[in-house]
Structures are given as structure tokens and as C-alpha cells.
Amino acid sequence: MTDTFALAVHGGAGTIGRAALTPDIERATHAGLARALEAGAAVLRDGGAALDAVTAAVCALEDEPLFNAGRGAVFTSAGRHEMDAAVMNGADRRAGAVASLFGPRNPVRAARAVMERTPHVVLIGEAAERLARDAGLPFEEADYFFTQKRWDALQETLALRARGETSKDASVRHGTVGAVARDRLGNLAAATSTGGMTGKAPGRVGDTPVIGAGTLADDVCAVSGTGHGEVFIRFGAAAEISARMRHLGESLDMATAHVVHRILAPNDGSGGLVAVDRHGNVALPFNSEGMYRGYVKGDGTPVTSIF
């Protein structure tokens, strides 16, 4: 064990294609990832807890309309927003999650309220909204969450669906934000937030709020996933990584690579994840064209990448 810290974030796999990535969008994306890294690292640098760091990092990503969470969330087939989020603290395995939520500016804070203010792990819809209001969390109106890019993507998706076709653009099909951290005491935490899939059925819940699928933190590793949520759920992606490390003695790199490339990829599980282990090692594998991602370790230089 060392007293250094580590933080990794993602802004979703299935990124915008290289051909469509303008210099302005590329700069904005790197800047958004860097702001999230700084928000989380500032907590860890001062000796703060991993749980506080991942919450801060994900809030920064939710506030950035480029990413599919919070302000940049995609629309359901009914033209509404339904957001999912989760947090988990590795030291005691406390967890909180929300699903099909609309209103709170930062859904990840609502997930944390579930963990800290109730005996439950998951609340959905109106119950999650009431809890968020009772917790005094900031709320926003629908126009705050509206982005033309997401609305246009919905119209395209619905038009394709009417012709019996589906989009080949992974950035339209899914997107998520997340963060994992190891603090100076060696504790781990994970947080994930998403607007889901463009044109998803109202009431659809993906892997983000399913502990052990898209979000997990224990005493071995912390994981936050992004991609085809149904496949992450079916194969218990995050829990599989922890199990391989715990029972097979695999390293973080080995376990995450196996899950992403040998379990998810062959089963239509496009996507990726960020993970950190108890020693501060980080892994950021993906099997799609790209994944918005970044990491920082201790006093090192933050690194952000897309492809």
C-alpha cells in the first residue's frame, strides 16, 4: 500500500467518429474530461475520501452537455429524459442508485442520497425525485437538459426505426459517464451516471444503477462501465472483474481486458470501462471505436484520450 491516490473517469464509449470530430469538439471534450479529473483530484489531493472524489468528478461530467448524463442526457422514444445513476463505497460496500429519474441537476447526488438517507440501494421515478427534493438537491427545468444534438439524434433514431433499421453509430446507441478512485488511505469508490440509450423505451433501466453490472466498488477494485447495458447486466461485468482478481489472482489489467474483450465483445457488448485497484493501478479498456477517458495518479500529469 502507498499513500498516493488514483482517479480515472470516462465520458462514454462509442464516441463520435473520427470523421465527425471537429477540432472544436475535440478541444471541448478534452477540456470537459480535464475538468472532471481536476474536480476529483482536488478532493484526493487534500486527503479526501474516494467517494467524495468520484461524486465530484461525475457531477462535473453531468454538467457538461457533450456527455450523455445530466445536462447532456439523451431522450427516450417519448421525447423525455429518464436518468440513472449509482455510487458505491468500497470500504463498507454501501451503495445507492436511482433510475428513471428526471429533475435533479446531478443524478449522482440523488444516488448518494439513497445511500446515505435510506436503508435501500435503489429508488426509481417519483420516489427518487421526492428523496432528492427532501435532500435539498438543486433541480432544473426541462430546457436545462435540452440539447439540439440529442433531439436530432432522437428524430434520426425514430425515423430509422420506422423503416425497420437501426443506427450504426455507437455514440447514438449508448453513452455514460463515470469515475473510480483510490484515496490516500487505500479506500476505493465508483460512481456512474447516464441518460441511457437514444430512443429507449420509457421505463428502460440499463446497467448503470445495477450494482455489479455497470458500477462496483469493494476492497479489491472499483469499476464504472459504459456501453451496451443489457449485456453488462447479463454477464455481471463489474462483479466478474472483482471475482477474477479475488479468486484467480488476476491483475487489474488482466481481469478488465478479459471481461471487455473476451466476454462482452463476443456477445454484442460494445463499450468499455474504467477501473482502479487497491494499489492505485488503473485500467481503461474498451472494444468500441473509442472511449472518452482520462486518469491522474498522485502528483502526475492528467491524461485524457478519445480514440
PENOR-V143498 format. One record per helix or strand of 2 or more residues. SS is the DSSP state (h for helix, s for strand). FROM is the first residue (numbers start at 1). LEN is the number of residues. Records with the same first field share a line. If there is no record, write none. Layout:
SS->FROM-LEN + FROM-LEN
//
This chain:
s->6-8 + 83-7 + 94-8 + 122-3 + 177-6 + 188-7 + 215-3 + 221-7 + 271-7 + 282-2 + 291-7 + 303-3
h->18-3 + 23-23 + 50-13 + 70-3 + 107-11 + 125-10 + 142-4 + 148-15 + 170-4 + 229-6 + 237-12 + 252-16
//
